[in-house]
Amino acid sequence: MSDGVKRSYRSPLREQAAAQTRLLVREAGHRMFLRDGFAATSIKAIAAEAGVSERTVYTHYRTKVELFQDALNVAVAGDEEPVAMRDRPEFDEVLRTPSARDLISELVRRNGVVLERAGGLILAGIESSGADADMRRISDEGERAMRANCLALAEALVATGEVRDGFGVEQVADVLVTMCSPHVHGLLGWSPARYREWLADALRGTLLRA
C-alpha cells in the first residue's frame, strides 16, 4: 500500500564510491596546487590528474576555491571532520601540560605534523592571495586562527610561571606565530626530526627562564 510519500533511496555502495571519487579529486588538487600553484591549476588539469571528467569534479566542488579550501582543511586537521583545531580534544591536552618545557615539546611535535601535511598548501594559498579575493579571505582566516591558537598556547605557557620576565601573553604569542609559521618551516627545508629539535630548543631558549 502506498502512502503517497516518496522515500529517498540511499545506496551505501554508491555513497562509498562518491566519497572515494571526492578523495581522488581532492588529493589530485592538493598535488597540483603544490606543484603548479593555485592560479596555474585548472579544473581540467585536476580532472586529468584524478582520472575523472571535469563534470565529475564539479559534482563534488562548485569552484576551484572550494576544492582548495577542502584540501587545506583536511591537510591541516588530518581528517574530514569539520572541527577547528582549537576545538579538538588534543589541543586542550597540550594546554593542560603543566611544565613549560613539556608544553613546548608537545606543541612543537603537533605543529610539525600539521606543517608536514599542510605547510606547502598554506604557502600556495598565501602566494595566490594577492590576486584572488577568495584566496585572500582563506589566508586571512588561516592567519586569524593561527593567532588565536598561539594566544591560547601563550596563556598556558605564561601560567606555568616559567616564562622569562618581560614576556607577556601577547609577546609570547608573537614569538610562537613567527617561529611556528609555515614560512620558517618551508625556508629551512629540514627533515622533520631536525626541524622539531631546533624549534623546541629555540622556543625554550627564547621564552623560558634559564
C-alpha positions, -999 to 999 in steps of 0.1 A, spaced: 0 0 0 14 34 -9 11 63 14 18 88 -13 52 99 1 84 94 -19 111 78 1 147 87 -6 169 58 -17 203 55 -2 229 31 -15 259 26 7 279 13 -22 271 45 -42 279 67 -13 312 49 -8 321 53 -45 312 90 -43 334 95 -13 363 77 -30 359 99 -61 359 130 -39 391 118 -22 408 113 -56 398 148 -68 409 164 -35 442 147 -35 448 155 -72 441 191 -65 464 191 -35 493 177 -56 487 202 -84 483 232 -61 517 224 -46 534 217 -79 519 245 -101 503 269 -77 467 278 -74 464 303 -103 481 280 -128 460 249 -118 427 244 -137 398 222 -130 405 205 -163 440 197 -152 428 184 -118 403 162 -136 430 147 -158 453 142 -127 424 124 -109 414 104 -139 379 117 -140 358 141 -161 355 178 -154 318 172 -148 327 148 -121 349 174 -104 321 199 -105 298 173 -90 319 175 -58 332 211 -59 314 241 -73 346 261 -78 384 256 -77 385 278 -45 360 254 -28 383 224 -37 414 243 -24 396 251 9 386 215 14 421 202 6 435 227 30 411 219 58 417 182 56 455 187 54 455 209 85 432 187 105 443 153 92 407 142 88 374 153 72 357 162 105 345 199 104 361 207 137 385 236 142 419 227 157 412 249 187 380 229 195 397 195 193 405 175 225 442 171 216 446 209 216 432 210 252 456 183 261 485 205 251 471 234 271 468 213 302 505 203 301 518 216 335 555 220 326 565 248 301 593 227 287 569 197 281 543 221 267 567 234 242 578 199 232 542 189 226 532 220 207 563 216 185 555 180 178 519 187 168 529 218 148 554 198 129 529 172 120 505 198 107 531 216 87 543 184 71 508 178 59 497 213 51 526 237 51 531 238 14 494 242 7 492 271 32 521 288 14 505 282 -20 473 299 -8 493 329 6 511 333 -27 478 334 -46 461 358 -21 473 390 -37 454 383 -70 423 365 -58 398 378 -32 386 344 -21 422 332 -16 429 364 4 399 355 26 412 320 31 447 332 40 433 358 64 411 333 81 441 310 85 462 338 100 435 347 125 431 310 135 469 307 139 470 338 161 441 326 182 457 292 187 491 308 196 474 332 221 458 302 239 492 284 240 509 316 252 484 320 280 492 284 291 529 290 289 528 322 309 505 304 335 533 279 343 554 307 358 584 296 338 584 323 311 612 350 311 604 384 327 593 409 301 573 384 280 536 388 284 510 367 267 510 389 235 548 388 232 549 350 237 522 347 210 542 369 187 572 345 190 550 314 185 533 328 154 566 337 139 587 307 147 560 281 142 550 296 108 549 277 75 573 303 61 601 293 86 593 256 81 595 260 43 626 281 43 646 257 64 635 226 44 649 204 71 639 168 80 610 166 104 632 155 133 658 182 128 632 209 124 614 198 156 646 196 176 657 231 165 623 247 171 619 232 206 654 244 216 648 279 200 615 284 218 628 273 251 659 295 248 638 325 238 609 322 261 619 303 293 640 312 322 674 296 323 
